[in-house]
Amino acid sequence: MISGQSMSLGAPASSLNGTAPRCEHLDGLAPVRPLSADCRDCQDGADRQAALVVCLTCGWVACTDDSPNQHARAHYEETDHPVAAGLQPGTRRRWCYVHQRLV
């Protein structure tokens, strides 16, 4: 079998992302350290943070799209840093803003 193909001729092989296509935005990411323990943009307000993610490009911590202010999405729109990961220890959830899916 040719590397990168499945048993179906011409169909790309599935990746570690399950059946989703491989996300090239994960290539070359170096480990980052979160710059804070919570969303700095929410610290000034009383809004509830549903969950936090860390930008895998720069370490910025922000609230997710489930939060009222969606600061992680705003960070992506401002910086074009494509992938964020859950901030909870041991989580493997990563979201690609470019592909709009888990990776």
N, C-alpha and C positions, 0 to 999 in steps of 0.2 A: 504494500500500500504506500502511496506517495504521502510524505509528511504533510499535515495540514488538510488532508481530505478524509472524508468518512467513507463508509462502504458505498454510499450513493455517489456515483460519478460526479465530480465537480462540486459536491456540497462540502462546505468547510467543516472541519472537525469541531466538536464542542470543546470548550476550554474548561478551566477550573471554575468558571462562572456558571457551570451547569450547561444548559442548552443554549444559553445566551452567547452571542458572538464575543470573541475576545475583545477587551477594551485596551487600545493602545495608549490610553491616557495613564495607565498604571506603569508603563515602561519608564524607567529612569527615575522613578520617585525615590528619593533618599529618606531615611527615617527622620521624622520631625518630632520635636518636643512641643506639646501644647503650651501656648504663651500665657494661658490663664486657666482657672478652674471653672469659669462661667462666662457667659456672654457679656462682654464689656459694653456693648451697645444697649443691653437691657438693664444694666446696673443702675442707670439713672431713673428708670421708670418702674412702675409697679406691675408690669405685665408678667404673666406666668410663662415660664420657659418649658415647653413640652419636652424637649430633648435637646442635647447639645452634640455638635460634631466639631471635629478639628480638620482644618484644611491640610491636606497631605502635601501641599507645596510649601506653605510658609508657617504652619502651626497656629494660625488664627482660630480661636474658638468662638462659635456663634450658635444661635438657636436655629432649629430646623424649620422646614416648611410647615410643620404642625404647630408652630408657635405663632402668635399674632403678628410679630414683626418680621419673621423670615430673614433674619440677618445673615444666615449662611448663604442664601440665594443672592442677597444683596452683595455679599463679599465676592461671590463668583462673577456677578454681573460687572462689578467694578474692576476686578483683577484678571479675569479669565483663568483663574486657577480651577482646573476641572473636577478634581476628586476630593471628597470629604469622607471622613470615617467617624463612626460613633465614638464618643469620648469615653464611654464606660469601659473599665478594664476588661480585657478579654474579648471584646466585641470584634467581630470580623466584618460587620456591615460597612460597605463602602458605596457611596453614591457618586455616579458620574453625571455632572450637570449637563455636559455636552450631549450624551446619549440619553439622558433622562431615565436612568435605570440603575438598579443595583449591579455592582461589578465585583 
